[in-house]
Amino acid sequence: MPTTPGDLADDLAAAVGGSEIFAVYQPQVSLESGSIVAAEALCRWRHPQLGDIDPVTMIGVAERSGAIHALGRRMFDECLDTLAGWRETGRDWSVAVNVSPMQFEEGSFADHVAGEFQSRALARGSLVFELPRALPWLDDDAVLSRLRTLREIGVEFSLAGPGDEGLWPELLRSVPISEVKLPGGLVRAAGRPASPSLRGQVEIAHAHGLRVVAEGIETLTHLDTAVELGCDRAQGFLIRQPHEEIAFP
């Protein structure tokens, strides 16, 4: 019998506390030094009957069913444990965690993040929350206040971009972001020389003091494009495919 969305919701709720849910990590390298400086955590769900569930499907099910809150907290706690392991082995990397805006609608998540960040004495900038481009809560004062409070204690926020140049002032006034990520499709399609409009977006980000990360780097040409654009960091299959462990020196 085919699995229904309701079945997936029930399965996901049951899976959140077990080994079916796990994180893989994809390194980000500094384009100035060539060294790993961070890694993005990506949530994976290995269903016992259906195999690997597409991440977009998984997040959609989680948001519709409300499981996103338990899933988000599980991923956050796992990433902090991984971050502690990196620190113990001398790897002074940051961890980037994807979050749904829904997670910040409940004040308990922000409180949990703040408590863990401070009790573990994490360095400023060692935890980065990646926000989606669509910001339905841009006018939600309670959510934005929680983000600002976390930013004050050293948690950073990254936003998928670029976007309409006219939105920058509003975004920067409202959302305490410190980083913009260029989607892989834009970087790979940029060509050489890169379009003035895309280069302009990077310049705008830098003018506002934001770090720029190029995603989806799959070839040396893509890497050259990221360098030409003036990006600060890069990640993609050329550098490393996502894996549960990052075995780099």
C-alpha positions as CSV (number, residue, x, y, z in Angstrom):
1,M,0.0,0.0,0.0
2,P,1.5,3.4,-0.9
3,T,2.6,5.7,1.9
4,T,0.3,8.7,2.4
5,P,1.4,12.1,3.7
6,G,-0.3,11.2,7.0
7,D,1.7,8.0,7.2
8,L,4.9,10.1,6.7
9,A,3.9,12.5,9.4
10,D,3.4,9.7,11.8
11,D,6.6,8.0,10.8
12,L,8.6,11.3,11.1
13,A,7.2,12.0,14.6
14,A,8.4,8.5,15.6
15,A,11.7,8.9,13.9
16,V,12.8,12.2,15.5
17,G,14.2,10.5,18.6
18,G,16.0,7.7,16.8
19,S,18.8,6.9,14.4
20,E,16.7,7.3,11.3
21,I,17.3,11.1,11.6
22,F,20.9,12.2,11.4
23,A,23.1,15.1,10.3
24,V,25.6,15.2,7.5
25,Y,28.1,18.1,7.2
26,Q,29.4,20.0,4.2
27,P,32.6,22.1,4.7
28,Q,32.9,25.7,3.8
29,V,36.4,27.0,2.9
30,S,37.8,30.5,3.1
31,L,38.6,31.7,-0.3
32,E,41.4,33.8,1.2
33,S,43.2,31.0,3.1
34,G,41.8,27.8,1.4
35,S,41.2,26.4,4.9
36,I,38.0,25.0,6.3
37,V,36.3,27.5,8.5
38,A,32.8,26.2,8.9
39,A,30.5,23.3,7.9
40,E,26.8,23.3,7.1
41,A,24.7,20.7,8.8
42,L,22.1,19.0,6.6
43,C,19.3,16.9,8.1
44,R,18.7,13.5,6.6
45,W,16.0,10.9,7.1
46,R,16.6,7.3,6.3
47,H,13.2,5.6,6.4
48,P,13.4,1.9,7.1
49,Q,11.0,1.0,4.3
50,L,11.3,3.9,1.8
51,G,15.0,4.6,2.1
52,D,16.3,8.2,2.0
53,I,13.5,10.8,2.1
54,D,14.1,13.9,0.0
55,P,14.9,16.8,2.4
56,V,12.3,19.1,0.8
57,T,9.6,16.4,1.4
58,M,10.8,15.8,4.9
59,I,10.8,19.5,5.9
60,G,7.4,20.0,4.2
61,V,5.9,17.1,6.3
62,A,7.6,18.4,9.4
63,E,6.2,21.9,9.0
64,R,2.7,20.8,8.2
65,S,2.5,18.3,11.0
66,G,4.2,20.4,13.6
67,A,7.1,17.9,14.0
68,I,9.4,20.7,12.9
69,H,9.8,21.8,16.5
70,A,11.1,18.5,17.8
71,L,13.1,17.9,14.6
72,G,14.7,21.3,14.8
73,R,15.7,20.9,18.5
74,R,17.1,17.4,17.8
75,M,19.3,18.8,15.0
76,F,20.4,21.8,17.0
77,D,21.5,19.6,20.0
78,E,23.3,17.2,17.7
79,C,25.1,20.0,15.9
80,L,26.3,21.5,19.2
81,D,27.7,18.1,20.3
82,T,29.5,17.8,16.9
83,L,30.8,21.4,17.4
84,A,32.2,20.4,20.8
85,G,33.9,17.4,19.2
86,W,35.6,19.7,16.6
87,R,36.8,21.9,19.4
88,E,38.3,19.0,21.3
89,T,40.3,18.0,18.3
90,G,41.6,21.5,17.6
91,R,39.2,22.3,14.8
92,D,38.1,25.9,15.3
93,W,35.2,25.7,12.9
94,S,31.7,27.1,13.0
95,V,28.6,25.1,12.4
96,A,25.7,26.4,10.2
97,V,22.2,24.9,10.9
98,N,19.2,25.3,8.7
99,V,16.1,26.5,10.5
100,S,12.5,27.1,9.7
101,P,10.9,30.4,10.7
102,M,8.3,28.3,12.5
103,Q,10.9,27.3,15.1
104,F,11.2,30.9,16.3
105,E,7.5,31.3,16.6
106,E,7.8,29.5,19.9
107,G,9.8,31.4,22.4
108,S,11.0,28.1,24.0
109,F,13.3,27.3,21.1
110,A,15.1,30.7,21.3
111,D,15.4,30.3,25.1
112,H,16.8,26.8,24.6
113,V,19.4,28.1,22.0
114,A,20.4,30.9,24.3
115,G,20.8,28.6,27.3
116,E,22.9,26.1,25.4
117,F,25.0,28.7,23.7
118,Q,25.9,30.4,27.0
119,S,26.2,27.2,29.2
120,R,28.6,25.7,26.7
121,A,30.5,29.0,26.5
122,L,30.5,29.0,22.7
123,A,32.6,31.6,20.9
124,R,30.7,34.3,19.1
125,G,30.1,33.3,15.5
126,S,30.5,29.6,16.1
127,L,26.8,29.0,15.6
128,V,25.1,30.2,12.4
129,F,21.4,29.7,11.7
130,E,20.6,29.7,8.0
131,L,17.2,31.3,7.2
132,P,15.2,30.8,4.0
133,R,14.8,33.6,1.5
134,A,11.1,33.8,2.1
135,L,10.6,35.7,5.4
136,P,6.8,35.5,6.2
137,W,7.5,36.7,9.7
138,L,9.3,39.9,8.7
139,D,6.6,41.9,10.5
140,D,6.4,39.5,13.5
141,D,7.9,41.7,16.3
142,A,8.1,38.8,18.7
143,V,10.1,36.6,16.3
144,L,12.5,39.4,15.3
145,S,13.1,40.3,18.9
146,R,14.2,36.7,19.6
147,L,16.6,36.8,16.6
148,R,18.1,40.1,17.8
149,T,18.5,38.8,21.4
150,L,20.4,35.7,20.0
151,R,22.5,37.9,17.8
152,E,23.5,40.0,20.8
153,I,24.9,36.9,22.6
154,G,26.9,35.8,19.5
155,V,24.6,33.7,17.4
156,E,24.8,34.6,13.7
157,F,22.2,34.5,11.0
158,S,22.6,33.7,7.3
159,L,20.1,34.5,4.6
160,A,19.7,32.8,1.2
161,G,20.1,35.4,-1.6
162,P,20.7,37.6,-3.5
163,G,17.4,39.4,-4.0
164,D,15.9,42.7,-4.9
165,E,18.3,45.4,-4.2
166,G,15.5,47.5,-2.8
167,L,14.9,45.0,0.0
168,W,18.3,45.3,1.5
169,P,17.6,48.3,3.7
170,E,14.4,46.7,5.1
171,L,16.1,43.4,5.7
172,L,19.1,44.9,7.4
173,R,16.8,47.1,9.6
174,S,14.7,44.1,10.6
175,V,16.7,40.9,10.5
176,P,20.1,40.7,12.2
177,I,21.9,38.8,9.4
178,S,25.7,38.6,9.1
179,E,25.9,36.4,6.0
180,V,24.4,36.0,2.6
181,K,24.5,32.7,0.6
182,L,24.6,32.7,-3.2
183,P,22.5,29.7,-4.4
184,G,24.5,27.2,-6.4
185,G,22.3,27.6,-9.5
186,L,23.2,31.3,-9.7
187,V,26.9,30.6,-9.2
188,R,27.0,27.8,-11.8
189,A,25.1,29.8,-14.3
190,A,27.1,33.0,-13.8
191,G,29.7,32.2,-16.5
192,R,32.9,34.2,-16.9
193,P,33.1,37.1,-16.6
194,A,30.3,37.0,-14.1
195,S,27.3,39.3,-14.7
196,P,27.6,42.8,-13.3
197,S,24.2,42.4,-11.5
198,L,25.4,39.4,-9.5
199,R,28.8,41.1,-8.8
200,G,26.8,44.1,-7.7
201,Q,24.8,42.0,-5.2
202,V,28.1,40.8,-3.6
203,E,29.3,44.4,-3.4
204,I,26.1,45.5,-1.7
205,A,26.4,42.7,0.8
206,H,30.0,43.7,1.6
207,A,29.1,47.3,1.8
208,H,26.7,46.3,4.6
209,G,29.3,44.3,6.4
210,L,28.0,40.9,5.4
211,R,30.0,37.8,4.6
212,V,29.2,36.1,1.3
213,V,29.2,32.3,0.8
214,A,29.0,30.7,-2.7
215,E,27.1,27.4,-2.6
216,G,27.1,24.6,-5.2
217,I,30.7,24.7,-6.2
218,E,31.1,21.6,-8.4
219,T,34.0,22.5,-10.8
220,L,37.1,24.6,-10.8
221,T,35.3,27.0,-13.1
222,H,32.6,27.5,-10.5
223,L,35.3,28.1,-7.9
224,D,37.0,30.7,-10.2
225,T,33.6,32.4,-10.6
226,A,33.2,32.6,-6.8
227,V,36.6,34.2,-6.5
228,E,35.9,36.6,-9.3
229,L,32.7,37.7,-7.6
230,G,34.6,38.4,-4.4
231,C,32.9,35.8,-2.3
232,D,34.4,35.1,1.1
233,R,33.7,31.4,1.4
234,A,32.6,28.5,-0.8
235,Q,31.1,25.1,-0.4
236,G,30.0,22.3,-2.8
237,F,30.9,18.9,-4.2
238,L,34.2,20.1,-5.5
239,I,35.3,20.8,-1.9
240,R,33.5,17.9,-0.2
241,Q,30.2,16.0,-0.4
242,P,28.1,16.1,2.7
243,H,29.1,13.3,5.1
244,E,28.5,12.4,8.8
245,E,32.1,13.1,9.6
246,I,34.6,15.6,8.1
247,A,37.9,13.8,8.0
248,F,40.1,16.7,7.1
249,P,43.5,17.5,8.7
